[in-house]
């Protein structure tokens, strides 16, 4: 049942683990993550990849991508890599400060997508650890500061809506409409659902002249995204647990329990 990444655009699954500072997602791709958080990303140390234009670090025996080459990576077919795992860092010379134990922790992180200790290293200054299997299908991302996750999610919802081009005139001609990002504060009020494991479905959005509604279901904690999708297909005919609503007149997002 595994879907190609082009079909990830209209369904987002989120399972938030606040205590360990990571989020498991389906439906959010690296290019969307990077477009949202580019101002917070620097160089990337590649733990698992197939990128052919990285630099080699002799101390870690790992490739890295300098910030000036990130755009090439963003445009690459990272979905096709299979495993795609990285951790960001500030300065190249700081890689040489990693101890053997820390390098072992990073190799374990990239191989099993689990941490031996929280994957944040002060001498690297990293904000993220990004661990994907078939990027967009299964992503586990560690955030030093979870406000980056909420900001990214709000941006990605906006990106997806703008990509779908769902508004048309009476003659059926597509209108160009820009949807603003969902605010961090609004999404933080959904954290209870996200801790359970929640689906936000653009597949099932409802729209009329005045508003657009994105239904949200709390469906549980999944590591296997085939199982998650099967559960979504069971619940999406039922009443949603909440709705994100965009009011077209005042151009603001609101959240309603249902």
C-alpha angles and dihedrals in degrees: 000000000000110000132217115254093254088070094055092080100089105043129056124188119190130185111180123202104187097177094057094033097236137120127203113210143178120197100029115106131201094250090056092047091049095045089055100042102030091121089058097045123088127162119347126221106210115222097171123009150116097223110142100200104060130119123244121237112208096202097056097024086227132122122242136191118226115224092250089061097047093099090061090053092047090054094046124098096259089162086066092056093075098211114036115178132161146155123211125232139183108226130021092224089059090068087071089062093064112112124224089255092052092049088051090051090052093049090050090048093053094042101047101018089231130108128238087195130358104294098232118115119190095207089054094043090214121174099186145033110198118198118178136172108197092350111256092020098074120002126170112187128182116210122197086202116029092207085078089061094052092047091049093048092050090051093046093053088054092047092051094049092048090049093050092057091207099168121090137174122241088268091057095252114143114248122214106239127167118213115204120229118272108253121254090234092057093048092047087061086062093057092105091061091042092054087058093045117266138200122213107196124205085171088070100037118141121212139178136162094288107032149015123217127201112194121220127202128188102222106163142256115317134174092171109069094198087062091045092052092048089053091048090053089054096050103037092081089057130079111283123243093229142352134221105216127195113202106211095199098056093024094227135129121236134181125223131183112223 
